[in-house]
Amino acid sequence: MYAPSKEKSDDSKYSFYEELEQVFHHVPKYHMKILLEDFHAKLGKENIFKPTVGNESLHLVPIDNRIVNFATTKNLVIKSTMFPHQNIRKYTWTSSDGKTQPD
């Protein structure tokens, strides 16, 4: 199961999160749940989401809060935003000329 990129349709994104919800629902409550994925998300640094999204997000303003909303409702934490990293370590793609990163 792969998270859809920003170019995908809203229907595709909706379907992904519906499937993720179903998978998560079928895992027993007493099991530890860890999601590992590049969700292609710009999480932002909004204070309201600090328990879920830490201070170390690359972006100031979220573009799509679906993963933040999912994590919040499931009492999950997005750990990659909790610890300081160099900005170069906060994104997963760079153009071949080495100058362009995700916006």
ZITA-V183029 format. One record per residue. N is the residue number from 0. PHI is phi as a letter, one per 40 degrees, with the letter a starting at -180 (none if undefined). OMEGA is omega in whole degrees, 0 to 359 (* if undefined). Layout:
n=(N	N)
phi=(PHI	PHI)
omega=(OMEGA	OMEGA)
//
This chain:
n=(0	1	2	3	4	5	6	7	8	9	10	11	12	13	14	15	16	17	18	19	20	21	22	23	24	25	26	27	28	29	30	31	32	33	34	35	36	37	38	39	40	41	42	43	44	45	46	47	48	49	50	51	52	53	54	55	56	57	58	59	60	61	62	63	64	65	66	67	68	69	70	71	72	73	74	75	76	77	78	79	80	81	82	83	84	85	86	87	88	89	90	91	92	93	94	95	96	97	98	99	100	101	102)
phi=(none	b	c	c	c	c	c	c	c	c	c	c	c	c	c	d	c	c	c	c	d	c	c	c	c	c	c	d	d	c	c	c	b	b	b	b	a	c	c	f	b	b	c	g	b	c	d	c	b	d	c	c	b	c	c	b	c	c	b	c	b	c	c	b	c	d	c	c	c	c	c	c	c	c	f	b	b	c	c	c	b	c	b	c	b	c	d	c	c	c	b	b	a	b	c	c	c	g	b	b	b	d	c)
omega=(181	177	180	177	184	180	182	182	176	177	179	179	179	180	179	182	174	179	177	178	181	179	181	181	183	177	181	183	183	176	174	181	178	176	176	184	168	186	178	186	170	193	181	182	182	183	183	182	183	178	181	181	182	183	191	175	179	187	179	185	179	176	182	186	183	181	177	178	178	181	181	182	180	180	178	178	177	191	182	180	184	185	181	175	170	180	180	180	184	176	189	184	173	180	182	177	176	185	186	174	179	179	*)
//
